[in-house]
Amino acid sequence: MDGWELLIVLAAGVGAGFINSLVGSGTLITFPTLVAFGVPPVTATISNAIGLVAGGISGTWGYRRELSGQFDRLRWQMPASVAGAVVGAFLLLHLPETVFETIVPILLVLALALVVLQPRIQRWTAPHDDADTPPSTGRLAALVAATFAIGIYGGYFTAAQGILLVAAMGVLVHDDLQRINAAKNLLSLLVNVVAAVFYLVFAFDRIAWPVAGVIAVGSLIGGALGARFGRGLSPTALRTIIVVVGTIGLWRLLTT
């Protein structure tokens, strides 16, 4: 890549890190940018996943206060994310890239609908709960299963996994959207870390290191900025940003 192309990738990395902290679809910025500059799709996916780990760290750290009190639930979700990411990363290296092309837009539409309807669904399903009420055994099992499935998706193709996590947790967990977003950042980070380790071990020769490094620098900055900005948003504003960015991401998926 030329110098100006790397600068554009750096800017895309900042944008991806920022959006990942707020929404979770930053790959929809970096992945098309890399492909447009001639990086093969699998190499772009692998290098992008490694680079975005840095942004996941800064975004998760920025939301560390909102993670307080969520361990009882996250101790079940975190292993599910890790296991799902291993499966997804394995599938990326062994299945054609077209496998998920049909299902990804459908999942994103469903996730956006759930994000919009989250307050009403929560009123229907948990009218007497508060944020400190632990989910029932059945709801926790459904949450772990959803987290595992989203981990597979995230390990295979990271784009919009955050929106899927917010949608699933928003329906199954009665909690503030900012706290759900903090948990989303942590779980997405785990998926990216596991996928990155998997690629380092089994696909080291397919990593474009200059690209991964530039995205890492950009996403580290963007993740910190996104957390700083996002923590001050009201639930309605955050939900609106998720829907708007998710809709743009859906449009890009369908038109590229």
MARNUBA-151506 format. One line per field, with one value per residue (C-alpha): x, y, z; residue number from 1; residue in three letters. Coordinates in pm, whole numbers. Layout:
BEGIN
x: (X/...)
y: (Y/...)
z: (Z/...)
k: (NUM/...)
r: (ALA/...)
This chain:
BEGIN
x: (0/103/137/-192/-372/-235/-355/-705/-684/-572/-875/-1097/-945/-1027/-1384/-1417/-1290/-1525/-1830/-1742/-1752/-2096/-2258/-2037/-2017/-1685/-1574/-1823/-1582/-1244/-1326/-1461/-1171/-915/-1090/-1114/-734/-684/-643/-788/-1111/-981/-659/-864/-1089/-795/-583/-883/-976/-622/-608/-943/-833/-663/-986/-1174/-933/-965/-1343/-1388/-1162/-1359/-1680/-1525/-1755/-2064/-1931/-1951/-2204/-2243/-2002/-2271/-2408/-2085/-1912/-2153/-2144/-1767/-1690/-1972/-1813/-1471/-1604/-1809/-1512/-1299/-1567/-1614/-1243/-1211/-1500/-1342/-1031/-1221/-1547/-1614/-1668/-2013/-2159/-2278/-2358/-2729/-2784/-2586/-2837/-3127/-2957/-2884/-3244/-3368/-3114/-3211/-3578/-3505/-3302/-3592/-3848/-3628/-3812/-4153/-4029/-3874/-4203/-4379/-4128/-4001/-4247/-4147/-3771/-3509/-3148/-3022/-3256/-3062/-3216/-3409/-3243/-3428/-3349/-2984/-2963/-3112/-2868/-2568/-2688/-2735/-2391/-2233/-2407/-2304/-1950/-1944/-2062/-1807/-1520/-1618/-1708/-1689/-1915/-2221/-2166/-2205/-2551/-2651/-2520/-2702/-3022/-2998/-2906/-3160/-3440/-3316/-3163/-3345/-3070/-2970/-2863/-2528/-2448/-2554/-2325/-2036/-2097/-2115/-1773/-1618/-1771/-1681/-1325/-1304/-1424/-1167/-884/-964/-998/-671/-484/-635/-515/-169/-130/-296/-286/25/128/-208/-180/-102/98/126/-252/-316/-75/-230/-582/-462/-331/-644/-890/-709/-769/-1122/-1223/-1119/-1300/-1611/-1629/-1580/-1857/-2094/-2110/-2275/-2556/-2909/-3051/-3272/-2981/-2762/-3044/-3092/-2722/-2725/-3021/-2883/-2535/-2678/-2905/-2612/-2414/-2700/-2714/-2340/-2366/-2643/-2478/-2113)
y: (0/358/611/786/453/371/712/629/291/472/701/399/237/541/537/163/186/475/299/-34/132/277/22/-265/-259/-88/-368/-229/65/-107/-425/-253/-6/-287/-474/-152/-118/-469/-670/-1022/-1071/-1344/-1153/-838/-1020/-1169/-851/-641/-870/-848/-470/-410/-587/-264/-68/-333/-291/89/77/-185/7/324/143/-30/144/15/-341/-331/-578/-780/-1065/-1311/-1303/-1247/-1547/-1760/-1546/-1507/-1881/-1894/-1607/-1772/-2109/-1949/-1744/-2059/-2224/-1913/-1863/-2229/-2190/-1881/-2079/-2382/-2263/-2049/-1682/-1690/-1913/-1627/-1376/-1458/-1485/-1178/-915/-1115/-1128/-756/-666/-883/-731/-374/-454/-599/-291/-64/-279/-349/-122/-264/-624/-574/-440/-750/-1007/-865/-606/-650/-686/-424/-399/-596/-892/-1190/-1358/-1681/-2013/-2043/-1688/-1729/-2049/-1865/-1578/-1813/-1993/-1661/-1543/-1864/-1830/-1465/-1565/-1804/-1524/-1284/-1527/-1578/-1221/-957/-697/-605/-869/-589/-503/-868/-883/-565/-698/-1037/-895/-616/-870/-1130/-905/-630/-371/-22/7/161/-139/-373/-180/-224/-599/-601/-435/-695/-993/-855/-802/-1164/-1283/-1067/-1177/-1546/-1506/-1310/-1581/-1845/-1656/-1601/-1975/-2114/-1834/-1629/-1609/-1459/-1156/-818/-676/-313/-304/-473/-235/79/-37/-116/238/394/173/225/599/556/312/554/843/634/528/887/1011/717/701/1043/951/882/534/684/860/550/335/582/574/193/183/451/299/-51/57/213/-106/-313/-96/-140/-516/-534/-303/-414)
z: (0/-66/212/136/131/476/598/475/650/967/946/886/1194/1406/1275/1333/1690/1763/1619/1782/2124/2052/1824/1719/1340/1277/1046/794/761/762/569/252/268/266/-14/-218/-192/-327/-8/-62/139/371/435/496/745/934/941/1037/1327/1464/1427/1596/1915/2022/1980/2174/2464/2477/2433/2705/2942/2875/2979/3282/3533/3352/3375/3755/3896/3575/3653/3764/3411/3220/3380/3173/2860/2837/2787/2531/2336/2349/2230/1956/1835/1801/1590/1378/1315/1215/971/815/725/595/436/128/209/47/320/543/266/268/642/753/623/771/1111/1098/1013/1301/1540/1447/1495/1839/1937/1840/2021/2327/2575/2482/2484/2827/2959/2826/2948/3278/3409/3774/3734/3794/3676/3976/3922/3782/3476/3526/3447/3118/3014/3113/2905/2607/2660/2670/2356/2175/2290/2159/1821/1792/1889/1592/1367/1517/1474/1112/1013/1285/1122/1331/1600/1855/1726/1753/2111/2212/2058/2231/2571/2538/2504/2755/3023/3208/3237/3130/2766/2861/3084/2805/2571/2816/2827/2448/2427/2657/2477/2134/2255/2368/2029/1850/2080/2034/1658/1644/1838/1611/1303/1450/1505/1193/935/1017/651/553/782/623/914/797/757/1092/1266/1118/1206/1559/1610/1464/1650/1982/1948/1816/2088/2361/2193/2138/2501/2619/2391/2423/2803/2808/2570/2685/2611/2340/2172/2192/2051/1766/1679/1681/1443/1209/1188/1158/873/689/747/611/302/248/288/29/-225/-218)
k: (1/2/3/4/5/6/7/8/9/10/11/12/13/14/15/16/17/18/19/20/21/22/23/24/25/26/27/28/29/30/31/32/33/34/35/36/37/38/39/40/41/42/43/44/45/46/47/48/49/50/51/52/53/54/55/56/57/58/59/60/61/62/63/64/65/66/67/68/69/70/71/72/73/74/75/76/77/78/79/80/81/82/83/84/85/86/87/88/89/90/91/92/93/94/95/96/97/98/99/100/101/102/103/104/105/106/107/108/109/110/111/112/113/114/115/116/117/118/119/120/121/122/123/124/125/126/127/128/129/130/131/132/133/134/135/136/137/138/139/140/141/142/143/144/145/146/147/148/149/150/151/152/153/154/155/156/157/158/159/160/161/162/163/164/165/166/167/168/169/170/171/172/173/174/175/176/177/178/179/180/181/182/183/184/185/186/187/188/189/190/191/192/193/194/195/196/197/198/199/200/201/202/203/204/205/206/207/208/209/210/211/212/213/214/215/216/217/218/219/220/221/222/223/224/225/226/227/228/229/230/231/232/233/234/235/236/237/238/239/240/241/242/243/244/245/246/247/248/249/250/251/252/253/254/255/256)
r: (MET/ASP/GLY/TRP/GLU/LEU/LEU/ILE/VAL/LEU/ALA/ALA/GLY/VAL/GLY/ALA/GLY/PHE/ILE/ASN/SER/LEU/VAL/GLY/SER/GLY/THR/LEU/ILE/THR/PHE/PRO/THR/LEU/VAL/ALA/PHE/GLY/VAL/PRO/PRO/VAL/THR/ALA/THR/ILE/SER/ASN/ALA/ILE/GLY/LEU/VAL/ALA/GLY/GLY/ILE/SER/GLY/THR/TRP/GLY/TYR/ARG/ARG/GLU/LEU/SER/GLY/GLN/PHE/ASP/ARG/LEU/ARG/TRP/GLN/MET/PRO/ALA/SER/VAL/ALA/GLY/ALA/VAL/VAL/GLY/ALA/PHE/LEU/LEU/LEU/HIS/LEU/PRO/GLU/THR/VAL/PHE/GLU/THR/ILE/VAL/PRO/ILE/LEU/LEU/VAL/LEU/ALA/LEU/ALA/LEU/VAL/VAL/LEU/GLN/PRO/ARG/ILE/GLN/ARG/TRP/THR/ALA/PRO/HIS/ASP/ASP/ALA/ASP/THR/PRO/PRO/SER/THR/GLY/ARG/LEU/ALA/ALA/LEU/VAL/ALA/ALA/THR/PHE/ALA/ILE/GLY/ILE/TYR/GLY/GLY/TYR/PHE/THR/ALA/ALA/GLN/GLY/ILE/LEU/LEU/VAL/ALA/ALA/MET/GLY/VAL/LEU/VAL/HIS/ASP/ASP/LEU/GLN/ARG/ILE/ASN/ALA/ALA/LYS/ASN/LEU/LEU/SER/LEU/LEU/VAL/ASN/VAL/VAL/ALA/ALA/VAL/PHE/TYR/LEU/VAL/PHE/ALA/PHE/ASP/ARG/ILE/ALA/TRP/PRO/VAL/ALA/GLY/VAL/ILE/ALA/VAL/GLY/SER/LEU/ILE/GLY/GLY/ALA/LEU/GLY/ALA/ARG/PHE/GLY/ARG/GLY/LEU/SER/PRO/THR/ALA/LEU/ARG/THR/ILE/ILE/VAL/VAL/VAL/GLY/THR/ILE/GLY/LEU/TRP/ARG/LEU/LEU/THR/THR)
